[in-house]
Amino acid sequence: MTRWHVIFTGRVQHVGFRYTAFYFTRDLYLTGWVDNRSDGTVEMEVQGGPLQLQKLLSRLKGQFDIERVDVTKIDPIPHERGFRVRGYR
């Protein structure tokens, strides 16, 4: 099990990014959360198998005008269930 902290930069707010990510993660059986940040980026923590995580990034890159993706591996959260869309901070 792998968990990533991801920051997406580009045209990623007000375009349905978070909800699209929600549906993609559901299809790939990933857990975590996604949130808009006040600086116009989108932040995500996502957990699952390495292949599924790569598929998620590929799908999002194919769907949105993403300029940059910063990925940091972080410690997995045992027994996490589901993926949620957080509100604007």
Jmol script that loads the backbone (N, CA, C; Angstrom):
load data "model"
ATOM      1  N   MET A   1       0.842  -1.178   0.000  1.00  0.00           N
ATOM      2  CA  MET A   1       0.000   0.000   0.000  1.00  0.00           C
ATOM      3  C   MET A   1       0.885   1.239   0.000  1.00  0.00           C
ATOM      4  N   THR A   2       0.570   2.185  -0.858  1.00  0.00           N
ATOM      5  CA  THR A   2       1.324   3.423  -0.999  1.00  0.00           C
ATOM      6  C   THR A   2       0.381   4.607  -0.815  1.00  0.00           C
ATOM      7  N   ARG A   3       0.878   5.668  -0.181  1.00  0.00           N
ATOM      8  CA  ARG A   3       0.087   6.895  -0.029  1.00  0.00           C
ATOM      9  C   ARG A   3       0.904   8.067  -0.550  1.00  0.00           C
ATOM     10  N   TRP A   4       0.249   8.900  -1.347  1.00  0.00           N
ATOM     11  CA  TRP A   4       0.880  10.080  -1.918  1.00  0.00           C
ATOM     12  C   TRP A   4       0.189  11.339  -1.428  1.00  0.00           C
ATOM     13  N   HIS A   5       0.987  12.360  -1.198  1.00  0.00           N
ATOM     14  CA  HIS A   5       0.492  13.732  -1.047  1.00  0.00           C
ATOM     15  C   HIS A   5       0.808  14.414  -2.373  1.00  0.00           C
ATOM     16  N   VAL A   6      -0.218  14.973  -3.027  1.00  0.00           N
ATOM     17  CA  VAL A   6      -0.054  15.504  -4.379  1.00  0.00           C
ATOM     18  C   VAL A   6      -0.586  16.937  -4.432  1.00  0.00           C
ATOM     19  N   ILE A   7       0.179  17.808  -5.108  1.00  0.00           N
ATOM     20  CA  ILE A   7      -0.264  19.165  -5.402  1.00  0.00           C
ATOM     21  C   ILE A   7      -0.337  19.297  -6.917  1.00  0.00           C
ATOM     22  N   PHE A   8      -1.517  19.680  -7.420  1.00  0.00           N
ATOM     23  CA  PHE A   8      -1.735  19.884  -8.849  1.00  0.00           C
ATOM     24  C   PHE A   8      -1.777  21.387  -9.121  1.00  0.00           C
ATOM     25  N   THR A   9      -1.005  21.824 -10.113  1.00  0.00           N
ATOM     26  CA  THR A   9      -0.966  23.220 -10.519  1.00  0.00           C
ATOM     27  C   THR A   9      -1.415  23.309 -11.969  1.00  0.00           C
ATOM     28  N   GLY A  10      -2.128  24.365 -12.293  1.00  0.00           N
ATOM     29  CA  GLY A  10      -2.633  24.566 -13.653  1.00  0.00           C
ATOM     30  C   GLY A  10      -4.082  25.006 -13.586  1.00  0.00           C
ATOM     31  N   ARG A  11      -4.829  24.705 -14.622  1.00  0.00           N
ATOM     32  CA  ARG A  11      -6.263  25.035 -14.620  1.00  0.00           C
ATOM     33  C   ARG A  11      -7.006  23.865 -13.966  1.00  0.00           C
ATOM     34  N   VAL A  12      -7.016  23.878 -12.635  1.00  0.00           N
ATOM     35  CA  VAL A  12      -7.536  22.742 -11.881  1.00  0.00           C
ATOM     36  C   VAL A  12      -8.660  23.110 -10.908  1.00  0.00           C
ATOM     37  N   GLN A  13      -9.014  24.388 -10.844  1.00  0.00           N
ATOM     38  CA  GLN A  13     -10.154  24.787 -10.018  1.00  0.00           C
ATOM     39  C   GLN A  13     -11.263  25.317 -10.924  1.00  0.00           C
ATOM     40  N   HIS A  14     -12.498  25.096 -10.507  1.00  0.00           N
ATOM     41  CA  HIS A  14     -13.699  25.539 -11.230  1.00  0.00           C
ATOM     42  C   HIS A  14     -13.853  24.812 -12.563  1.00  0.00           C
ATOM     43  N   VAL A  15     -13.326  23.604 -12.638  1.00  0.00           N
ATOM     44  CA  VAL A  15     -13.436  22.810 -13.870  1.00  0.00           C
ATOM     45  C   VAL A  15     -13.909  21.388 -13.578  1.00  0.00           C
ATOM     46  N   GLY A  16     -14.353  21.118 -12.339  1.00  0.00           N
ATOM     47  CA  GLY A  16     -14.817  19.782 -11.977  1.00  0.00           C
ATOM     48  C   GLY A  16     -13.715  18.811 -11.595  1.00  0.00           C
ATOM     49  N   PHE A  17     -12.545  19.342 -11.295  1.00  0.00           N
ATOM     50  CA  PHE A  17     -11.387  18.488 -10.997  1.00  0.00           C
ATOM     51  C   PHE A  17     -11.633  17.568  -9.804  1.00  0.00           C
ATOM     52  N   ARG A  18     -12.101  18.136  -8.689  1.00  0.00           N
ATOM     53  CA  ARG A  18     -12.252  17.327  -7.471  1.00  0.00           C
ATOM     54  C   ARG A  18     -13.257  16.197  -7.649  1.00  0.00           C
ATOM     55  N   TYR A  19     -14.365  16.498  -8.296  1.00  0.00           N
ATOM     56  CA  TYR A  19     -15.391  15.463  -8.456  1.00  0.00           C
ATOM     57  C   TYR A  19     -14.980  14.423  -9.495  1.00  0.00           C
ATOM     58  N   THR A  20     -14.249  14.844 -10.508  1.00  0.00           N
ATOM     59  CA  THR A  20     -13.707  13.872 -11.465  1.00  0.00           C
ATOM     60  C   THR A  20     -12.706  12.963 -10.760  1.00  0.00           C
ATOM     61  N   ALA A  21     -11.847  13.561  -9.927  1.00  0.00           N
ATOM     62  CA  ALA A  21     -10.894  12.761  -9.148  1.00  0.00           C
ATOM     63  C   ALA A  21     -11.635  11.771  -8.259  1.00  0.00           C
ATOM     64  N   PHE A  22     -12.725  12.212  -7.648  1.00  0.00           N
ATOM     65  CA  PHE A  22     -13.532  11.336  -6.807  1.00  0.00           C
ATOM     66  C   PHE A  22     -13.998  10.107  -7.591  1.00  0.00           C
ATOM     67  N   TYR A  23     -14.545  10.315  -8.783  1.00  0.00           N
ATOM     68  CA  TYR A  23     -15.044   9.188  -9.584  1.00  0.00           C
ATOM     69  C   TYR A  23     -13.907   8.299 -10.074  1.00  0.00           C
ATOM     70  N   PHE A  24     -12.794   8.885 -10.464  1.00  0.00           N
ATOM     71  CA  PHE A  24     -11.646   8.074 -10.893  1.00  0.00           C
ATOM     72  C   PHE A  24     -11.130   7.218  -9.742  1.00  0.00           C
ATOM     73  N   THR A  25     -11.025   7.803  -8.538  1.00  0.00           N
ATOM     74  CA  THR A  25     -10.509   7.029  -7.400  1.00  0.00           C
ATOM     75  C   THR A  25     -11.454   5.908  -7.024  1.00  0.00           C
ATOM     76  N   ARG A  26     -12.735   6.159  -7.160  1.00  0.00           N
ATOM     77  CA  ARG A  26     -13.714   5.104  -6.860  1.00  0.00           C
ATOM     78  C   ARG A  26     -13.538   3.931  -7.821  1.00  0.00           C
ATOM     79  N   ASP A  27     -13.366   4.227  -9.094  1.00  0.00           N
ATOM     80  CA  ASP A  27     -13.175   3.171 -10.094  1.00  0.00           C
ATOM     81  C   ASP A  27     -11.882   2.390  -9.871  1.00  0.00           C
ATOM     82  N   LEU A  28     -10.874   3.049  -9.284  1.00  0.00           N
ATOM     83  CA  LEU A  28      -9.565   2.412  -9.067  1.00  0.00           C
ATOM     84  C   LEU A  28      -9.401   1.863  -7.650  1.00  0.00           C
ATOM     85  N   TYR A  29     -10.445   1.965  -6.826  1.00  0.00           N
ATOM     86  CA  TYR A  29     -10.425   1.465  -5.441  1.00  0.00           C
ATOM     87  C   TYR A  29      -9.332   2.134  -4.606  1.00  0.00           C
ATOM     88  N   LEU A  30      -9.233   3.454  -4.744  1.00  0.00           N
ATOM     89  CA  LEU A  30      -8.269   4.242  -3.985  1.00  0.00           C
ATOM     90  C   LEU A  30      -8.993   4.957  -2.851  1.00  0.00           C
ATOM     91  N   THR A  31      -8.255   5.331  -1.823  1.00  0.00           N
ATOM     92  CA  THR A  31      -8.819   6.060  -0.697  1.00  0.00           C
ATOM     93  C   THR A  31      -8.085   7.387  -0.529  1.00  0.00           C
ATOM     94  N   GLY A  32      -8.675   8.283   0.268  1.00  0.00           N
ATOM     95  CA  GLY A  32      -8.021   9.551   0.565  1.00  0.00           C
ATOM     96  C   GLY A  32      -8.973  10.717   0.467  1.00  0.00           C
ATOM     97  N   TRP A  33      -8.443  11.856   0.019  1.00  0.00           N
ATOM     98  CA  TRP A  33      -9.246  13.076  -0.085  1.00  0.00           C
ATOM     99  C   TRP A  33      -8.629  14.021  -1.105  1.00  0.00           C
ATOM    100  N   VAL A  34      -9.437  14.996  -1.538  1.00  0.00           N
ATOM    101  CA  VAL A  34      -8.991  16.037  -2.468  1.00  0.00           C
ATOM    102  C   VAL A  34      -9.608  17.353  -2.012  1.00  0.00           C
ATOM    103  N   ASP A  35      -8.857  18.458  -2.196  1.00  0.00           N
ATOM    104  CA  ASP A  35      -9.307  19.745  -1.690  1.00  0.00           C
ATOM    105  C   ASP A  35      -8.736  20.877  -2.540  1.00  0.00           C
ATOM    106  N   ASN A  36      -9.541  21.923  -2.764  1.00  0.00           N
ATOM    107  CA  ASN A  36      -9.034  23.147  -3.377  1.00  0.00           C
ATOM    108  C   ASN A  36      -8.247  23.923  -2.339  1.00  0.00           C
ATOM    109  N   ARG A  37      -7.175  24.585  -2.800  1.00  0.00           N
ATOM    110  CA  ARG A  37      -6.403  25.459  -1.918  1.00  0.00           C
ATOM    111  C   ARG A  37      -6.599  26.899  -2.358  1.00  0.00           C
ATOM    112  N   SER A  38      -6.414  27.814  -1.445  1.00  0.00           N
ATOM    113  CA  SER A  38      -6.669  29.229  -1.726  1.00  0.00           C
ATOM    114  C   SER A  38      -5.725  29.816  -2.770  1.00  0.00           C
ATOM    115  N   ASP A  39      -4.597  29.161  -3.045  1.00  0.00           N
ATOM    116  CA  ASP A  39      -3.644  29.671  -4.041  1.00  0.00           C
ATOM    117  C   ASP A  39      -3.966  29.202  -5.463  1.00  0.00           C
ATOM    118  N   GLY A  40      -5.096  28.501  -5.652  1.00  0.00           N
ATOM    119  CA  GLY A  40      -5.504  28.057  -6.984  1.00  0.00           C
ATOM    120  C   GLY A  40      -5.053  26.659  -7.342  1.00  0.00           C
ATOM    121  N   THR A  41      -4.308  26.017  -6.469  1.00  0.00           N
ATOM    122  CA  THR A  41      -3.888  24.643  -6.696  1.00  0.00           C
ATOM    123  C   THR A  41      -4.905  23.687  -6.076  1.00  0.00           C
ATOM    124  N   VAL A  42      -4.726  22.407  -6.356  1.00  0.00           N
ATOM    125  CA  VAL A  42      -5.548  21.369  -5.739  1.00  0.00           C
ATOM    126  C   VAL A  42      -4.616  20.420  -5.000  1.00  0.00           C
ATOM    127  N   GLU A  43      -4.982  20.097  -3.777  1.00  0.00           N
ATOM    128  CA  GLU A  43      -4.209  19.199  -2.921  1.00  0.00           C
ATOM    129  C   GLU A  43      -4.950  17.880  -2.788  1.00  0.00           C
ATOM    130  N   MET A  44      -4.190  16.787  -2.803  1.00  0.00           N
ATOM    131  CA  MET A  44      -4.793  15.466  -2.680  1.00  0.00           C
ATOM    132  C   MET A  44      -3.881  14.567  -1.846  1.00  0.00           C
ATOM    133  N   GLU A  45      -4.496  13.749  -1.017  1.00  0.00           N
ATOM    134  CA  GLU A  45      -3.817  12.599  -0.436  1.00  0.00           C
ATOM    135  C   GLU A  45      -4.564  11.394  -0.950  1.00  0.00           C
ATOM    136  N   VAL A  46      -3.816  10.467  -1.527  1.00  0.00           N
ATOM    137  CA  VAL A  46      -4.448   9.316  -2.153  1.00  0.00           C
ATOM    138  C   VAL A  46      -3.631   8.073  -1.829  1.00  0.00           C
ATOM    139  N   GLN A  47      -4.326   6.973  -1.616  1.00  0.00           N
ATOM    140  CA  GLN A  47      -3.691   5.744  -1.150  1.00  0.00           C
ATOM    141  C   GLN A  47      -4.211   4.552  -1.924  1.00  0.00           C
ATOM    142  N   GLY A  48      -3.293   3.648  -2.258  1.00  0.00           N
ATOM    143  CA  GLY A  48      -3.657   2.423  -2.961  1.00  0.00           C
ATOM    144  C   GLY A  48      -2.432   1.760  -3.530  1.00  0.00           C
ATOM    145  N   GLY A  49      -2.653   0.884  -4.496  1.00  0.00           N
ATOM    146  CA  GLY A  49      -1.547   0.212  -5.153  1.00  0.00           C
ATOM    147  C   GLY A  49      -0.819   1.154  -6.095  1.00  0.00           C
ATOM    148  N   PRO A  50       0.494   0.971  -6.261  1.00  0.00           N
ATOM    149  CA  PRO A  50       1.278   1.862  -7.120  1.00  0.00           C
ATOM    150  C   PRO A  50       0.757   1.960  -8.560  1.00  0.00           C
ATOM    151  N   LEU A  51       0.316   0.867  -9.135  1.00  0.00           N
ATOM    152  CA  LEU A  51      -0.205   0.896 -10.506  1.00  0.00           C
ATOM    153  C   LEU A  51      -1.486   1.728 -10.584  1.00  0.00           C
ATOM    154  N   GLN A  52      -2.371   1.573  -9.602  1.00  0.00           N
ATOM    155  CA  GLN A  52      -3.612   2.335  -9.584  1.00  0.00           C
ATOM    156  C   GLN A  52      -3.341   3.835  -9.392  1.00  0.00           C
ATOM    157  N   LEU A  53      -2.350   4.163  -8.571  1.00  0.00           N
ATOM    158  CA  LEU A  53      -1.997   5.566  -8.371  1.00  0.00           C
ATOM    159  C   LEU A  53      -1.476   6.182  -9.673  1.00  0.00           C
ATOM    160  N   GLN A  54      -0.649   5.454 -10.395  1.00  0.00           N
ATOM    161  CA  GLN A  54      -0.147   5.944 -11.685  1.00  0.00           C
ATOM    162  C   GLN A  54      -1.293   6.114 -12.683  1.00  0.00           C
ATOM    163  N   LYS A  55      -2.229   5.173 -12.679  1.00  0.00           N
ATOM    164  CA  LYS A  55      -3.391   5.287 -13.568  1.00  0.00           C
ATOM    165  C   LYS A  55      -4.203   6.525 -13.245  1.00  0.00           C
ATOM    166  N   LEU A  56      -4.372   6.823 -11.963  1.00  0.00           N
ATOM    167  CA  LEU A  56      -5.109   8.018 -11.568  1.00  0.00           C
ATOM    168  C   LEU A  56      -4.447   9.261 -12.141  1.00  0.00           C
ATOM    169  N   LEU A  57      -3.135   9.397 -11.965  1.00  0.00           N
ATOM    170  CA  LEU A  57      -2.441  10.570 -12.488  1.00  0.00           C
ATOM    171  C   LEU A  57      -2.573  10.667 -14.001  1.00  0.00           C
ATOM    172  N   SER A  58      -2.451   9.555 -14.683  1.00  0.00           N
ATOM    173  CA  SER A  58      -2.588   9.564 -16.144  1.00  0.00           C
ATOM    174  C   SER A  58      -3.977  10.011 -16.575  1.00  0.00           C
ATOM    175  N   ARG A  59      -5.001   9.515 -15.910  1.00  0.00           N
ATOM    176  CA  ARG A  59      -6.372   9.898 -16.247  1.00  0.00           C
ATOM    177  C   ARG A  59      -6.617  11.380 -15.995  1.00  0.00           C
ATOM    178  N   LEU A  60      -6.127  11.886 -14.871  1.00  0.00           N
ATOM    179  CA  LEU A  60      -6.317  13.297 -14.563  1.00  0.00           C
ATOM    180  C   LEU A  60      -5.561  14.181 -15.549  1.00  0.00           C
ATOM    181  N   LYS A  61      -4.344  13.790 -15.901  1.00  0.00           N
ATOM    182  CA  LYS A  61      -3.561  14.564 -16.876  1.00  0.00           C
ATOM    183  C   LYS A  61      -4.237  14.577 -18.237  1.00  0.00           C
ATOM    184  N   GLY A  62      -4.907  13.501 -18.592  1.00  0.00           N
ATOM    185  CA  GLY A  62      -5.610  13.432 -19.860  1.00  0.00           C
ATOM    186  C   GLY A  62      -6.900  14.226 -19.879  1.00  0.00           C
ATOM    187  N   GLN A  63      -7.423  14.544 -18.717  1.00  0.00           N
ATOM    188  CA  GLN A  63      -8.715  15.213 -18.607  1.00  0.00           C
ATOM    189  C   GLN A  63      -8.595  16.728 -18.377  1.00  0.00           C
ATOM    190  N   PHE A  64      -7.508  17.170 -17.752  1.00  0.00           N
ATOM    191  CA  PHE A  64      -7.382  18.566 -17.322  1.00  0.00           C
ATOM    192  C   PHE A  64      -6.074  19.183 -17.799  1.00  0.00           C
ATOM    193  N   ASP A  65      -6.045  20.506 -17.782  1.00  0.00           N
ATOM    194  CA  ASP A  65      -4.858  21.268 -18.177  1.00  0.00           C
ATOM    195  C   ASP A  65      -3.949  21.432 -16.958  1.00  0.00           C
ATOM    196  N   ILE A  66      -3.236  20.366 -16.640  1.00  0.00           N
ATOM    197  CA  ILE A  66      -2.354  20.340 -15.472  1.00  0.00           C
ATOM    198  C   ILE A  66      -0.956  20.749 -15.922  1.00  0.00           C
ATOM    199  N   GLU A  67      -0.417  21.783 -15.278  1.00  0.00           N
ATOM    200  CA  GLU A  67       0.917  22.267 -15.612  1.00  0.00           C
ATOM    201  C   GLU A  67       2.005  21.547 -14.820  1.00  0.00           C
ATOM    202  N   ARG A  68       1.671  21.187 -13.589  1.00  0.00           N
ATOM    203  CA  ARG A  68       2.680  20.591 -12.711  1.00  0.00           C
ATOM    204  C   ARG A  68       2.008  19.666 -11.710  1.00  0.00           C
ATOM    205  N   VAL A  69       2.682  18.562 -11.403  1.00  0.00           N
ATOM    206  CA  VAL A  69       2.219  17.616 -10.388  1.00  0.00           C
ATOM    207  C   VAL A  69       3.391  17.343  -9.451  1.00  0.00           C
ATOM    208  N   ASP A  70       3.236  17.706  -8.191  1.00  0.00           N
ATOM    209  CA  ASP A  70       4.265  17.444  -7.181  1.00  0.00           C
ATOM    210  C   ASP A  70       3.776  16.313  -6.287  1.00  0.00           C
ATOM    211  N   VAL A  71       4.504  15.204  -6.300  1.00  0.00           N
ATOM    212  CA  VAL A  71       4.126  14.013  -5.536  1.00  0.00           C
ATOM    213  C   VAL A  71       5.159  13.762  -4.448  1.00  0.00           C
ATOM    214  N   THR A  72       4.668  13.562  -3.238  1.00  0.00           N
ATOM    215  CA  THR A  72       5.509  13.175  -2.108  1.00  0.00           C
ATOM    216  C   THR A  72       4.924  11.911  -1.511  1.00  0.00           C
ATOM    217  N   LYS A  73       5.753  10.890  -1.344  1.00  0.00           N
ATOM    218  CA  LYS A  73       5.287   9.672  -0.668  1.00  0.00           C
ATOM    219  C   LYS A  73       5.199   9.948   0.826  1.00  0.00           C
ATOM    220  N   ILE A  74       4.076   9.537   1.422  1.00  0.00           N
ATOM    221  CA  ILE A  74       3.874   9.700   2.857  1.00  0.00           C
ATOM    222  C   ILE A  74       3.420   8.361   3.440  1.00  0.00           C
ATOM    223  N   ASP A  75       3.345   8.301   4.752  1.00  0.00           N
ATOM    224  CA  ASP A  75       2.955   7.055   5.414  1.00  0.00           C
ATOM    225  C   ASP A  75       1.485   6.739   5.133  1.00  0.00           C
ATOM    226  N   PRO A  76       1.201   5.476   4.796  1.00  0.00           N
ATOM    227  CA  PRO A  76      -0.197   5.062   4.590  1.00  0.00           C
ATOM    228  C   PRO A  76      -1.007   5.183   5.879  1.00  0.00           C
ATOM    229  N   ILE A  77      -2.304   5.328   5.717  1.00  0.00           N
ATOM    230  CA  ILE A  77      -3.228   5.352   6.847  1.00  0.00           C
ATOM    231  C   ILE A  77      -3.944   4.007   6.871  1.00  0.00           C
ATOM    232  N   PRO A  78      -3.632   3.169   7.858  1.00  0.00           N
ATOM    233  CA  PRO A  78      -4.259   1.847   7.930  1.00  0.00           C
ATOM    234  C   PRO A  78      -5.778   1.964   8.067  1.00  0.00           C
ATOM    235  N   HIS A  79      -6.466   1.088   7.409  1.00  0.00           N
ATOM    236  CA  HIS A  79      -7.920   0.941   7.530  1.00  0.00           C
ATOM    237  C   HIS A  79      -8.715   2.153   7.032  1.00  0.00           C
ATOM    238  N   GLU A  80      -8.087   3.008   6.231  1.00  0.00           N
ATOM    239  CA  GLU A  80      -8.844   4.131   5.668  1.00  0.00           C
ATOM    240  C   GLU A  80      -9.881   3.591   4.697  1.00  0.00           C
ATOM    241  N   ARG A  81     -11.036   4.197   4.691  1.00  0.00           N
ATOM    242  CA  ARG A  81     -12.119   3.769   3.806  1.00  0.00           C
ATOM    243  C   ARG A  81     -12.590   4.963   2.987  1.00  0.00           C
ATOM    244  N   GLY A  82     -12.750   4.727   1.705  1.00  0.00           N
ATOM    245  CA  GLY A  82     -13.349   5.720   0.832  1.00  0.00           C
ATOM    246  C   GLY A  82     -12.450   6.882   0.462  1.00  0.00           C
ATOM    247  N   PHE A  83     -12.994   7.714  -0.404  1.00  0.00           N
ATOM    248  CA  PHE A  83     -12.333   8.911  -0.887  1.00  0.00           C
ATOM    249  C   PHE A  83     -13.347  10.036  -0.781  1.00  0.00           C
ATOM    250  N   ARG A  84     -12.924  11.192  -0.265  1.00  0.00           N
ATOM    251  CA  ARG A  84     -13.879  12.288  -0.081  1.00  0.00           C
ATOM    252  C   ARG A  84     -13.373  13.581  -0.718  1.00  0.00           C
ATOM    253  N   VAL A  85     -14.314  14.406  -1.068  1.00  0.00           N
ATOM    254  CA  VAL A  85     -14.050  15.733  -1.594  1.00  0.00           C
ATOM    255  C   VAL A  85     -14.214  16.709  -0.439  1.00  0.00           C
ATOM    256  N   ARG A  86     -13.156  17.434  -0.150  1.00  0.00           N
ATOM    257  CA  ARG A  86     -13.212  18.432   0.920  1.00  0.00           C
ATOM    258  C   ARG A  86     -13.625  19.781   0.336  1.00  0.00           C
ATOM    259  N   GLY A  87     -14.021  20.684   1.220  1.00  0.00           N
ATOM    260  CA  GLY A  87     -14.436  22.021   0.810  1.00  0.00           C
ATOM    261  C   GLY A  87     -13.271  22.950   0.566  1.00  0.00           C
ATOM    262  N   TYR A  88     -13.562  24.141   0.157  1.00  0.00           N
ATOM    263  CA  TYR A  88     -12.568  25.165  -0.148  1.00  0.00           C
ATOM    264  C   TYR A  88     -11.954  25.705   1.134  1.00  0.00           C
ATOM    265  N   ARG A  89     -10.610  25.829   1.126  1.00  0.00           N
ATOM    266  CA  ARG A  89      -9.932  26.434   2.284  1.00  0.00           C
ATOM    267  C   ARG A  89      -9.301  27.737   1.855  1.00  0.00           C
TER     268      ARG A  89
END
end "model"
wireframe off; spacefill off
backbone 0.3
color backbone group
